Amino acid sequence: MLILVAGPYRSGTNDDPGLIRKNVHEMESYALPIFRAGHIPLLGEWLALPLVELAGSRKIGDDAFNEIFHPTATRLLEKCDAVLRVGGPSTGADEMVRVGRSLGLTIYTTLAEIPTLE
């Protein structure tokens, strides 16, 4: 399965770059276990952030950022099989779960729920 890891990016950070990096690292910590279970992990940030930079974004939440950041993950969901929702409160991650459900994707909330392929 292609599994989108959805968790807080900006939530609770007041846009502090160090706290945002911590949130990304937290989401990334699920990638290797997902891979080792036989699946392909994906974070929207891995694709969105380079595009945000190319679009000329100067700060989180500016027009270029908003044009690309969440829409990238939403478009990715159309290619995914599942969503793993991790971390604490996050409007964006909750939106990814909502969209995933509307597309009929499986929603996981723990790594243990993800089947391991033999």
Backbone torsions as a table, in degrees:
resi	resn	phi	psi	omega
1	MET	NA	150.3	168.7
2	LEU	-94.6	117.0	-172.5
3	ILE	-118.2	119.2	176.2
4	LEU	-83.5	125.3	175.5
5	VAL	-90.3	118.9	-177.3
6	ALA	-118.5	121.9	178.5
7	GLY	-154.0	-178.4	179.7
8	PRO	-61.5	137.3	171.8
9	TYR	-111.5	-64.5	179.9
10	ARG	-92.8	-25.8	-173.1
11	SER	-51.4	129.4	176.3
12	GLY	73.5	11.4	-176.3
13	THR	-107.7	-16.6	-171.2
14	ASN	52.6	31.8	-179.7
15	ASP	61.2	24.1	174.9
16	ASP	-71.0	120.7	-176.0
17	PRO	-56.5	-37.2	179.3
18	GLY	-65.6	-41.4	178.8
19	LEU	-70.6	-34.5	176.3
20	ILE	-65.2	-44.1	176.9
21	ARG	-58.7	-40.0	178.4
22	LYS	-61.4	-42.9	177.7
23	ASN	-62.0	-43.0	179.5
24	VAL	-64.4	-44.2	178.5
25	HIS	-60.5	-37.8	177.5
26	GLU	-61.0	-46.5	178.2
27	MET	-64.2	-41.5	-178.8
28	GLU	-65.5	-24.4	-179.2
29	SER	-63.8	-16.8	178.2
30	TYR	-88.4	-14.0	-173.1
31	ALA	-64.8	-49.5	-177.6
32	LEU	-64.6	-45.4	175.9
33	PRO	-59.0	-37.5	176.9
34	ILE	-64.4	-44.4	178.4
35	PHE	-61.4	-46.2	-178.9
36	ARG	-66.2	-20.9	175.0
37	ALA	-81.0	-2.3	175.7
38	GLY	102.2	13.2	-175.7
39	HIS	-118.9	176.7	176.7
40	ILE	-110.7	115.8	177.2
41	PRO	-83.9	153.1	179.4
42	LEU	-150.4	135.1	170.1
43	LEU	-113.1	133.7	177.1
44	GLY	-57.8	-31.7	-179.6
45	GLU	-60.3	-33.7	-178.8
46	TRP	-60.9	-30.5	179.8
47	LEU	-100.9	-36.6	-174.6
48	ALA	-71.5	-42.8	-173.1
49	LEU	-62.7	-42.0	174.7
50	PRO	-62.3	-36.5	177.7
51	LEU	-67.4	-39.8	177.6
52	VAL	-58.4	-43.9	178.8
53	GLU	-64.4	-44.7	178.8
54	LEU	-61.9	-30.7	-179.8
55	ALA	-76.3	-6.1	176.8
56	GLY	90.9	17.2	178.3
57	SER	-58.6	136.0	179.3
58	ARG	-106.8	-18.5	178.2
59	LYS	-160.0	154.5	177.9
60	ILE	-59.4	131.3	177.8
61	GLY	92.1	-1.8	176.5
62	ASP	-76.2	177.3	-174.7
63	ASP	-58.9	-43.7	-179.2
64	ALA	-64.4	-41.2	177.8
65	PHE	-60.9	-50.9	-177.1
66	ASN	-65.9	-31.0	177.7
67	GLU	-62.3	-32.8	-167.9
68	ILE	-112.8	-39.6	-165.2
69	PHE	-58.0	-68.1	-179.0
70	HIS	-71.4	-36.3	177.2
71	PRO	-59.2	-31.0	177.4
72	THR	-62.3	-49.0	-179.8
73	ALA	-63.6	-39.6	178.8
74	THR	-61.4	-43.6	177.7
75	ARG	-65.8	-37.7	178.1
76	LEU	-61.4	-36.7	-179.2
77	LEU	-57.8	-28.7	178.3
78	GLU	-66.7	-15.7	179.9
79	LYS	-106.2	-10.3	-174.4
80	CYS	-88.7	163.5	176.0
81	ASP	-103.9	-23.0	-174.1
82	ALA	-158.3	164.7	174.7
83	VAL	-126.6	135.4	169.6
84	LEU	-107.9	111.8	179.4
85	ARG	-90.6	120.4	-177.1
86	VAL	-126.8	166.7	172.5
87	GLY	78.1	-168.0	-175.6
88	GLY	-89.7	-157.6	-176.9
89	PRO	-57.6	137.1	178.7
90	SER	-165.0	115.6	177.6
91	THR	-62.1	-42.5	-179.2
92	GLY	-64.5	-45.0	179.3
93	ALA	-65.9	-38.7	177.0
94	ASP	-63.9	-34.9	177.0
95	GLU	-66.3	-38.0	177.8
96	MET	-63.5	-38.5	176.6
97	VAL	-65.0	-44.8	179.6
98	ARG	-59.7	-48.0	179.9
99	VAL	-64.4	-42.8	178.0
100	GLY	-57.4	-45.6	178.1
101	ARG	-60.8	-42.3	-178.9
102	SER	-64.4	-24.5	177.6
103	LEU	-90.4	-1.3	179.6
104	GLY	81.7	17.7	180.0
105	LEU	-76.4	155.0	173.4
106	THR	-76.5	135.7	179.0
107	ILE	-111.9	121.7	176.6
108	TYR	-108.4	149.7	175.9
109	THR	-120.4	-5.9	174.8
110	THR	-143.1	155.1	175.6
111	LEU	-61.6	-35.6	-177.1
112	ALA	-60.3	-25.0	179.4
113	GLU	-75.0	-21.0	-176.2
114	ILE	-79.7	123.6	-178.8
115	PRO	-66.6	144.6	175.2
116	THR	-94.6	128.6	179.1
117	LEU	-84.4	142.4	178.7
118	GLU	-84.2	NA	NA
